[in-house]
Amino acid sequence: MKRSLLALTLAGAAALPFAAAAQNASGLNYNYVEGGYVATNLDNDNGDIDADGFGGNASFALSESFHLFGGFSTQDTDTFEVFDGTNQNRVNTDVDQWRVGLGYNLPIAASTDLVARAAYESFEVDDVTVNGQTFEVNDGDDGYSAEVGVRTAFTQNFEGHAFAGYEDYGNDADDFYGRVGALVKFNPNWGVSGDVKFADGDTQWFVGPRFSW
């Protein structure tokens, strides 16, 4: 995961001299990095499971119409599992997730792009701690996602986006999802980004600072 994100960062650094040439006709910027707080709420047959941690995302414009993107997150769950009706186990799980993909952006208005993206996805459960005793797991799955939506600049300092997508990890672990978010810009370089992803019984949040160039 670290090697993949490093390679993505180096690719973006190499593209810096061409960033101005790659500026989209709609005026939207596809060169940025961001990091911040992530959280997940999973509602399943065993009840609500909450997790939180930190993550980051990056995007690098390859041309006026194409961009590379990637992201990662690491989250911990802290839950109680009941067995035999009365006994409880305190369970903490460490989960890492990352993705890397290619996006296509097409201006459809003065400040609006139609965006289509496809990505390779991966998640891994690093370890599980039960009542203070840690067990290494190092198990996970790989898959893919595809999404299409719009990104628009409502004002010089406020942007929004909305996407509909599909993700598949195999073994019946597939789902459709919706994703909405916004960016508040303090100046051309700095802002705060937020995103919420809705799937069946699964809600994920991200919020944090973004640096654009």
N, C-alpha and C positions, 0 to 999 in steps of 0.2 A: 504494500500500500504506500509506504513512504517513498519507495523508488518511483512509483508511478506518479505521485504528486510532485516529486522533485523534477521529473522529466517534463511534466506539464508546466511547472513554473519556469524552467529554463527555456522552454519553447516560447512562453509569453515574453520573457526578457529579450529573446532574440528578435521578437516581432515589434519591440518598442519603437525602433526607428521608422517603422511603416504604419504606426498607429493612426497618424493623421490621414494617410492615404486610404486607410481602411474604414474611415468614418462612414457610417451608413447615411444614405440620402435622407432618411427620416430624422436624422440628428440624434438618434439613440446610440448609446455607447456600449460596445460589447467587450471592452477592455477593463476588467476590474478584478479585485480580490476582496473577500469579506470573511469575517470570522465572528463567532458569537455563541449565544446560548441556544441549545436545542432541547426539545422535550417531546415525549411521545405518550399518548394515552391509548391503551389497547383494551377494548371491551370484548371479552370472550366468555366462554362457558364457565370459566373459573372466577369470573368477576373482573373488576377493573385492575389493570396493571399499568403503573406509571413509571416512566424512566426519564432521566434527564442527563445532560452533559454539555459538551461543546462540539463545535464543528466549523467547517469552513467551505467556501465555494470560490471558484475562479472561472473566468471567461476570457478568451483571447481571440480577437478578430483576425481571421486569416485573409479576408477580403471584404468587400462591401456586402457580400451575401452569406458568407460562411464564418462560423466561429467554433473553436474548441471550448469545451467546458468540462468541469470536474468538480467533485466535492467529496467530503468525508465527514463522519461524525463518530463519536464514541460516547456511549450512554451506559448508565448503571441503573438497574432496577433494584428495588428493595421491597420485598413483599413477604407476607406470611402465608404459608400453605398449611391447611388444616387436614389432619388425617385421624382416623379412629374416632371422629366426631368431636374430640376435645383437644388433642395434642396439636402443637403448632411447631412448624419449622420456619425460621427466618432465613429467606433465600435472597441472595444478592447475585445478580448476573451482569457480566461486563460484555457489551455487544459493540462491535465496530462495523461500520458500513461505509462503503465508498462507491463512486461511480465515475466514469469518464466517457465522453461522447462527442458527437458532432452535431452542430445546429445549422439550420438554414433560416435566414431572416429576409423577408421581402417587404419593402415599404408599400403600404396600401393607402396611406394618407400622409399628410404633411408631418405628423408626429406619431404615427402608428405603424408598427410592423406586424405582419403575420409571421409566426415563428414555428418551425417544426424541428424537433430534436429526437435523436435516438442515442441510447447509452448502454454501455455494459455495466451491470450492477453486481455488487458482491457484498455479503455480510458474513460475519464470523463471530461466534460466541467464544470468547477467550477463556473464561473460567467461570465457575459457579461456586459461591460460598454458602454453605449450609451451617447455620448456628456457629459461625466463626471458623469453620474448617473449609479451606479452599481446595477445589478440585479443578485441575486443568482440563479443558474440553477441546479447544481449538477445532471446532466443527462449524460448518456453515454451508452456504449455497451460493452459486453464481447464477445470474440471469440477465435479463435485458428489460429496457423500458422504451416506450415511444410516446411522445406527446405533441400536441399541436395547440396553439393558442395565440393570443395577441398581447403585445406590449405597447403601451402608449404613454406619452408625456402629456399630462393634463396641463401643467404649467412648467415654467423653467426650473422649478424646485420640487416638483412632485410627479412621480411616475407610478403606474400601476400595471399589473399583468394578471392574466387569467388563462389557465391551461386545462385541458382534458387529456388524460393519458391512460396507458395500460402498461402493467409490469407483470413479468412472468419469471418465477424462479424454478419452474418445473414441479413435478409431484403435486399437482393441483394447487400450488402456491402462486396463484395468479389473481389479478384484481384490476378493475378500473378505478381511476381516482380523479379527483379534481384538485386544482392548486391555484391559490390566489395570493397576491402579495403587493407590496408597495415599496417605494424608495423615496425618502425625504432627503433632499440634497441641501447641504449648508453652503457649498460652493462647488465649482466644477470638479473638484477632486474628492471631497469628503461628503458622506451622507450616512444615513441609517436605513438598513434594509430589513424587511420583515416578510415572512412567507408562511402560509398554512396549507397543509396537504391533507385532504379528506379521502379516506378509503373506507371500505366496509368494516366498521368497528375499530378503525385505526385513524387517529388524528396526530399529525406531527407539526411542530412549530419551530421556527427559526427566527431569531432577531439579533442584529449586531451591526457594527460599523462596516462601511464599504469604502474602499479606496479605488477611484477610477482614474484613468489617464488617457 
